Amino acid sequence: MTAEGARVTDHSLTRPPLTRRQIVLLVAALVTSVVAFQLNASMLVPAIGSIESELGAGAYTHMANYFFLAGAIVSVVCTRWSDFVGRKRVLIATMAVMCVGTVLCIVATSIPVVVVGRILQGGCVIAFSLSYLILREHLSGPMFGACVGVVSSINGGVAGVDALLGGVMADQLGFRSIFVLILGVGVAAIALACKAIPGDDTTATATGHMDWWGAALLALAVSGINLFLTSGGTGGWLSPAALAWIGVTVASLIALVIVDGRVASPLIAVSHMRSRQVWPVITSITLALAAFYVVLNFIVPSIAQNTSVGFAMTATMTALVFLTPAALIGLGAAPLAGRLAVRISFAATLRLGVLTTLVVTAVAALFGLNLIVLFVLMVIFGAVYNGLLLTSASGMGVVQAPDEAPGSLPGISNACFGVGASIGFAWAGPIVGPGTAEGYRSALWICVAIGAVALVSSMVLKAKPVDRAAAD
């Protein structure tokens, strides 16, 4: 059977329009939810030194890898599940699990326990894909584009305050204080979601049943990719562990194709995956994040805090000089990028974002060890990466999704953010780790090379035809 058996009855066009006050409250609730994730992802960046001095070398990389791995798994499973049980229910549930993981991170004194906590926290990344789906169901046209921009702007940092505050808290109170703040935001996100997000319309959910076999196989494939990268980066790419994990990935994907060809409501139909409207979304986002996420979230902070070839900055100064300006610029640019994407297509905006980010990174590879030059470049990076690239990439899963399975592609594309970031940390860790000038330059040039492949992938992407009535 095909995916037609899983058609969604979408009543978004017949729902009464939200008032301005309801829209403001809705966006506030969604922003709080994505802030809870972003604090988990960005506040710890300036605390790298504090984390590794207490928990050991490589601790930050392990925490980041498993955090994003968990997010990728939850994204591919639970975003599609929300087609059947409702967006609001799934969002509140993942926020609650995130709070439990945060408590573990607060009380933990060893890496294994912290990693378990980070795994539980990782699922809150689903707040992004669920937010875009909720906005799509209640808004349209320029308002949808602008609100997508507002939500996606958090992907580049909470107006820079998160990175700056993370640096101050790490320097003055230790990195665990960051988790205390995250817990408070998580509780607030749950309260706001309960109050401000419209209730799930049971008549507008998907018919059929969740493809749990497909979800399990895709989750196993995503895990295999991430663990292959982890094993290969530490034990060698041809080590038995690395080869075993890549074998698991290939076997899982083959099984997924077989299973999803036989179920009534597949996770995502194989016919859709073959389409140029779908697979280039997955490859473009994964490659773009593998290339550029580590620039501002790993390579530049490492340069800033390096006492021999870098600028010997504290965590606070790193955030103040590099992370905060980029996030502030991105916060202003993202809503504008969302409106631009509605006008010229999200695909065109994605290409523009990848191209401009690639150029900025190439200049950084040439002159990035100069403080003034790197500062200026990261300000521009905030506009083109945090603004253009992340906003367009965030909306791609929603606007390109198959009509009969609106939660399928957003879940997979959202997982690509985590997979891409994990790939970035996996390849960049061994190169940046020694802290040499040559290592930093090599890492940035590798970013450029991967980014070039992402640009080619985005050029293959075919934009899905838009309902002009809904877009206007």
N, C-alpha and C positions, 0 to 999 in steps of 0.2 A: 504494500500500500504506500501511497505517497503522502506528502505533508498536507495534502488538501484535507485529510481527515482531521487535521488539527487547526482548522480555520478559527480565527478569533472574530468574535462579534464585537466590533469597536463602535461604541456609542458616543465617542468623543465629540462628533459633530452635532449631536442632539442634546448634549449636556447643556444646562444653563451656564452662560459665561460667568466666570468668577468676577467679583467686584475688585476694584483696585486694592482695597484693604485685604481681601482674601489672597490676592496674588502676592502682596508684600509678605503676609504671614507664611504663605506656602514657600516662597523663596527663602525666607528667613529660616524655616525649619529644615529645608534641604541644605542650605549653606551650613547650618550648624552640624548636620550629619557629616557632610564632606570635610568640614573643619576637623571633626574628630579623627577622621582618617589622616588628613594632612599633617596634623600635629604628630601623629605616630611616625609619619614618613620623614618630616623635615626638621622637627625640633631636635632630633638626635644628631643631625649632621654636624653642627658645631661642637657637639659633645663627644666627638670621636676620640679625642685624647683622653678625656675623663673615663670613658667606657673601657678603653683598652688598657689604661693604667691600672684599673681595678679588676677587670675580668680577663685580661691577657691579650696579647697580640692576636689580631684576626677576629676578635669578638664582635666588632661592629659589622664586619662583612657577613659573619654567620647569622647575626640577628637580622640583617637586611635581607639576606637570601631567603631565609625561611618565612619571613614576614610577607615578602612578595609572592613566594610560592603558594602560601596559604590563600592569599588574595586571589591568585589566578584560579585556583581550584574552586573556591567559593563562587567566583564570578561566572564560570562556565556552567555551574550547576544551578545556583540559586536565582540568577537573573531569569533563566528560562523557567524555573519553577514558579516564579512570580507571575507568569502568564496564567497559571492555574489557580494559585491560592491568593494572589493579590500583592501589589507592590508594597503597600503600607505594612502588612504583616511581616513580610520578609525583611524589610528595612529595620523595623523595631527589634526583631529577633537577632539580627546580626549585630546591632548596636549593643544589645544586652550581653552577647557572647564576648564582644570586644571589651566591655567593662570587666568581665570576669578575668580575661587575659591580662588586663592592666593591673588588677590587684595582684596577680601572680608576679608580674614584673616588679612591682613595688616591694614585695616581701622577699624576692629571690636573692640568693647570695652566690649562685653558681650558674654557669653558662647553660647547662641543660634545662634548668627550670625557667630561666629567662627566655630561652628559645621556645619552650612550650607556651609561655605567655605571649610571645610575639606571633606564634602560629594562630592562637585564638584571636589576637588583635587583627591579623591580616585580613580576615573576612570583611571588615568594615569598608574595604575598598569598593564593595558593591554599592555603597552609597552613591557613587558617581553614576553608574549605569542606571540604577533605579531612579535617581533624580531626573536624568534626561528622559526616561520613559514617562515618568509622572508629568513632567513639563509638556511632553508631546501630547499627552492625553487631555491636557487642560488648556494649552495655549497654542497659538499658531502665528505664522508670519514673523514680522520684525520683533514682536514681543517674545516669541519663542527663541529667536536667535540671540536677543540681548540677554535673556535669562540663562540660556545655555552658557553664554560668555561669562556671566556673573558666577555661576557654579563652577565652570571649568577654570576660572581665574584662581580659584583656591588650590588647583592642582600645582600651581607654581609657587605656592606659599601664601600664608594668610596676611597679605599686605606687608610682608616682610617682618611683621611683629613676631611670628613664630620662631624664625631663625634667630632674631636678635634676642628674644626672651629666652630661647633655648640656650644660647651662649652664656647669658648672664646667670641663669639658673644652674647650668653646669659648673660655671666658675665659682659661684657663691654657695650653692646648696647641694651640689652633686647631681648626677644625671637622674637619679630616682625621683627627684622632685618634679621632673618633667612628666613622669607617669602619673603623679598625683593630679597635676593640672589636666592631663588627658582624661582621667577618670571623671573629673568634674564636668568637662565638656561632653563626655559621653552620656552622662546622666541627663544633662540639659537637652541633648539631642533627642533622647527617648521621650522626654516630657513634651518637647515642641512637636515632635512627629505625631504623638497621640492627639495633640490639640489642633494642629493647623493643617495637616495633610488630609484631604478629603477621604472619606471611607472608601474601601475597595468596593467597586461595583461588580457584584457576582454575576450579573447578566452580561458583563463585557469581558469576562475571562475566557480563556481558551477551552474549547471542548476537548474531549479525549483525556488521556492520562500522561503524566510526566514520564519521559523516557529515561528511567533510572539506569538501565543498562548502558545506554549511550552516554549518560552523564558520568557514570563510573569509569567507562573506558576513556573518555576524553580527559577526565581528571587524572587518570593514570598516565596518559600520554604527556600531559602538562608536567606532572611530577617527574616523569622520566627525563624530559628535556632539561628541567632544572637540576636534577641530581646528576645527570651526565655532565653538565657544566661545572657543578661543584666538584665531582670526582675527577674530571679531566683537569681542572685548574690546580688541584692539589697533588694528584697521583699520576698525572700524565694522561693524555688524550687516548692512548692505546692501552691503558691499564685495564685489567679484567673488570673492575667495578664500572669504569666509564663505558666500556663496550657492552656490559650487561644492561646498563640503564638505557643506552641508545637502542638496544635490542627490544627492551620493554616498550619503548616509545613506538617503534615501528610496528610491533605486534599489536599494540593497543589501537593504533590508527587503522590497521587493516581490519581488525575485529569491529571497530566502530563503523566502517563502511558497510560491512556485512550486516551488522545488527540494524543500523538505521535504514537499510534498504528493505527491512521486513516488518517494521513497526508502523502503526497508524500515525503516531505523533512523534516523529524523530526529533532529537535535540536540534538538529538542523539538517535539512534534506541534502543528500549528496549532490543532487542537481543544482542546488543553490551554491554549494561550495565550489562547483566548477565554474560558476559564473564570474565574469570580470567585474560584476557589481559587488562581489563578496570577497573572494580570496585575496585580491590586492589590498583590501582594507586590512586584513589580518597581517599580511606580510609588511605592508607599509608602516603600520603602527609599531609592530614588533621591532623592525629594523631601526625606525626613528628613535624609539626609546633606548634600544641597545647602543645606539650611537651617542645620543645627546643627554640622556638623563644623568649620566655620571659626570658630565662636564661641570655642572654647577653643584651637584650633590656629592661629589667625591674628589675629582681631580683638582678643581680650584681651591676647595677648603684645605686639601692636603698641601698644595703649594703655599697657601697663605700661612699655614702653621709650621711649615718646614723651617728649621732654624739654620740650615746650612745653605741651601740654594733658593729658599723661599723668602718669606717676609717676616717670619718669627712672630706671627700674630697670636693673640689669645683667641679663645672661642668667641668671646664677645666681639672683638674687633673683626674677626672673620665674618661674622654675621652682619655687622654694621657696614663694612666696606663692600662686601660682595653679595651676600644673600638678600639682605633687606632691599637695596635699590632695585635689584632684578625683580623681586616679588612685587614691589610697589608699581613699577612700570608695567609688569604683566597684569596687575589688577586693573589698571586703567585701559590697557590695550585689549583685554579679552572681550568685554562687551561689544566694543567696536568691531572686533574680528568676527563675533557672532552675527552681527548685523550684515557685515560684508559677506559672510558665508551664505546667508539667506539670499542675498542678491546675486552673487556670481557662482554659487554652489560650494558646498563644503569640500568637494574634491579639489576644486581650483585653489581654494584657500589653503588646503593641506599642502599642495605642491609648492605654493609660495612660501609657506612656513618652513618646509624642509629645505628649500633652496637657500633662503636667507640665513637660516640657522647654520647650514653647512658653511657658508661663506664666513660668518663670524667665527666659527670654530677653526677654520683654516688660518685666519689671521691670528687667532690666539696661539695656534701651533708655532707660528713664526715669531711672535713678539710677546708671548704670554708670561714671560718671566720679568717683564717690566711692570711695576706696580700701577703706574698711571694708565698705561695702555690696557692692562687687564681689567682695571676698574671700568674704563669706558666700554670695553667690549662686553662686559657682563651686564651693563645697563642696556646695551643694544640687545644682548641675548635675552634679557627679560621681555622685551617687546616682541621679538620674532619667535622665540621658543615658547615662553610662558603664554604669550598672547596669541599669535597666529597659529603655531603648530599644535599646541595642546587643545585650544578651543576647537579647531577643525577636526582633530583626531577624536576628541571626545564626542562630537556630534555625529561622526561618520557611522557608528554602529546603529544609531537610531534611524537616520535618514536612509541608509542603505539596506535596512533589515527587510526580509521577506514579509509581505503583508499578513500571511497566515501564521507567522511565528515571530511577533515583534520583539520578544525577549531573547531570541536565539543569538543574533549577531551582536547586540549590545553586550551580552554576557561574555562572548568570545573575544570581542574587541577590547572590552575592559580587562579581560585576563591578559591580553597582549601587552598592556601597560606593565603589569607585574612581571610577565615573562621577559619582556624587553629589558626592564630594569635589572632583573636577575642576570640576564646575559651580560649586561654592561658591567655589573659588579664582578662577575666571574672572570671576564677577560681582563678588566682593568686592575683588579686586585694585585695580581703578581707583577704587573708592569709598574704601577704607581707605588706599590709597597716599599721598595728600596729607597724611595725618596731622592732620586737623582734627577738632574736637569734633563738628561737624555731620556730617562723614563717618562717624564712628564710630556716632553715633546712627542715621543713615540705614541703615547696614549692619545694625545689630541689628534695626531695624524690618523690613527686607527679610527677615531670617531668620525673623521672626515670621510674615510674610505667606506665605512658602514653606512654613513649618511648618504653617500652617492648611490649606493645600491637601493636605499630607501626611496630616493628621488626617482630612480628608474621604475621601481614598483608602483609609485604613485602615478606615474605617467600611463601605466597600463590600466589603471582603475577607470571604470566606466560609471559615470554618475547615474544614479537611478532617476528616471523621469519624475518630476515633481508635480503634484497637484497644485496648479497655479492659484486656485481659489483658496486653498488652505495656506498658501505661502504669502498671499497679499494681505 
